Amino acid sequence: MAYPIHAEQLRKEAGARLPSVLPNHLSHCDNHQVRETLRGEPAADKKKSDDNGGEGVPEGVKKFDPKQPNGDPSGDAVDIATVEKPKDPKWDNGFCEKAAKRFNAQRHVSLADLATKLSLDPAKERRRIRQLIIGGHGNRDMLATGSGDGPDVSDELNLKVSNKSTWLPYFNSGKFYGKADIWILSCNVGNGSIPQLMADQSGSTVYAYTRTAYSTEKTPWETEKGT
């Protein structure tokens, strides 16, 4: 009769020790509870946490090709990385800081600020984006640009289909070095229509996840080369 009590005690003790096992494996759509990490599913109490996998979902990143690819490259190729900096530090579990440090990325604090980070004028300069990394929290309906995994769902701090008239011009094809690469380092954005909209606007290939993503993910161009 004492066994259930003993088993419960062992379970609690194991649960208390497990967080030290995976201290650096940060996902940007959960609060990194060990149970969710082991299952590959984020905690469900965050607004950006939603679907995370299921039958038929790719193990890695999903690729979105443009309907009309850009032509031959011209200009001077540059690579850009920018990661959101949530308005409230509590709206991040550490993922954004880790990703920004890894890629020595710029930090955008709003949707409008993302525009400044991508502000190239093809009519006045030769720079063109060859590889673009955009990091932040997200789900199938939005890519956070300052809201992190907090409760804010405003147009000011989120890139959404409903405000596409604002952000699509950020990705005009003339800014890109031929058919460039855009990597959305965010949970679940690949389950919605944002990546395809971005691909068609930019004439470039967009990579996005249909599952939980982590700051340690290989870049899609590394994955395609098998490195």
N, C-alpha and C positions, 0 to 999 in steps of 0.2 A: 504493500500500500504506500510505501514511502518513495517508490520509484518515480512517479510523476513529479513530485516535489524536487527530487534530485535532478531530473532531466531539465526541469525549468531553470534550476539554479545554474546548471552547466551552460544552458543556452544564453542566459543573461551575462555570464562571465565571458563567454566567447564573443558576444556582441560588443562588450566593453573593450575587448582587445583588438577587434578587427579593424577599426579606423586607422591604426598605425601601419597596416599592411600596404595600403595604397595611398600614401599621403600626397603624391604629386600627379595623380591621374585625374585631372580636373575636366569635368564636363561643364558646358555653359548653360545647361538647361535643368540643373538640379542643385540641391544643396549638399550633394555628395554623401548621402547616407549610404552606408556600406551595403545594405540589402539591395538598394537600387543599382549600385555600381556593379555588383556581382551578377545581377539579372540583366544588365545592360539597359535598364529603364530608369528614367529620372523620377524623382519624387513628384507626385501629382498635385502638390499644393502651390506650384508656381504657375503663373499665367502662361508662360512660354512653353510649359511642358505638355505635350499632347500625345501623338500617336506612337512614335518610337517602334517602328518595325512591324512585323506581322508577315504573313505568308506572301511570298513573291517580292519582298523588299530586298534590294541589293545589299550585300555585306559592306560594300564600300561606298564611294561617292557616285552620284548619278550624273550623267553627262547630258547637257542640253545644247544641241547644235542650232545655229540660226537658220531661219528659212532662207535668208539671202546673205550668204557669207560676204565679208569684205573682200576686196580684190587684193592685188599684190601690195606688200608693205611699202610704205614710203615714210621719209622723215627719220628722226633719231629715236630709237627704241628706249623706253624707260620702264622700270618696274616700280609699282606702287603698292604699299601695304598700309591699310588703315583699319584700326580696331576701335569700336565704340568705347567711350568712357562714360559709364552710367552716371546720371545726374546725382543719384544717391548712392554712395559706396555700398550700402546694404543691398543694392540691387545686383550685386555680382558676387559669385562664390569664389572668385580668384581666377576664373578662366580668362577674362579679358586682360588682366594684368599679365598673366603667363603668356598669352598669345602675342600681346604687344611687345613684350620683351624678346620673345623668340624671333620675331621678324623685324625687330627694330622699327616698329610701325608708328605711323602718325596716329593721333587719337582724335576722333570726331565726337562731339558732345550733343549733336542734334542732326536732324535730316539736312537742314540748311548748311551745317558745318561740313557734312559729307560732301556737299557740292563744292565747297572751297578746296577740299582735299583732292578733288578730281578736276579742278579748274584749269583745263588746257584750252587754248584758243588756236585751232588748226590754221586759221587765217593769218595769225600773227607770229606763230612759232613752229619749229620743226619737231618738237617733242611729240611722241605718240606712245600710248600705253601698250606694252607687250604682254605683261603679266600683272594682274590686279588681284590683290587679296583684300577681302572685306570681312572682318570678323565681328561677331556680336552674338547676343542671345537671339533666339527666334523660334518660330513655329511655322506651320504651313501657311498661315495668313499674314505674317509680318516678319520683318527683319528689324530688330531693335537698333536704333541709332543714337541711343542715349537713355533708353528706358530700362536697359538690362533685363533681368528677369523679375522686375517689380511690377506693380499694378498699372502703371501708366500705359495706355493704348492710344495716346493722342497722335495726331498727324505730325506734330512738332518733333516727336522723339521716336517715330517709327516709320519705316518704309513699308507701305502696304499697297495692295492692288487698288484700293479706293482712293489713294492719293497719287496714283501713277502719273497724272499730268504734271505733278511737281517734279518727280525724280527721274522719269524717263529721259529728259534732256541731259541729265548728268552723264548718260551713257550713249550719247550720239556717236555714230560709227566713225565720224571723222577724227575722233580722239584716239582711235586705236590703230595699232601697228598691224595692218592687215587683219587676218582672222586671229585675234589675240585670245588669251586665256583669262577668265575671271573665276576666281574661287571664292565661294561664299562659305566661310568657315562658321557654321551655325547649325544648331539642331533643327532637323525637320523641315527646313525651308524648301527642300527638294520635293516635298509632298504637295506643294501648291503651285500656282502659276507664275510666281515672281521670277524664277530663273529663266523660264522661256521668254517672258516679256523682256527681260534684260538681254538675253541672247539675240533676239530679233532686233532690238534697238541698236545694239552695239555691233552687230555683224560678227560676233565672236562666240567662242564656246564658253559656256558657263557650267561650273561644277558645283553641286549642292548635295547635302545629305538628306536622306529620308529616314534617318535614325538619330540617336544621340551622337554628337560629335565631340571630339576632345582636342585640347590644345596641342597634343602630341601627334595629331594625324599627319601622315605623309602628304606632301603636296601632290595634287593630281598629276602634275607633269612627271614627278618621280615615279608614281604608280604606273603610269602608262609606259614609261621606259623600263619598268621592271626593276628599279633600283630600290 
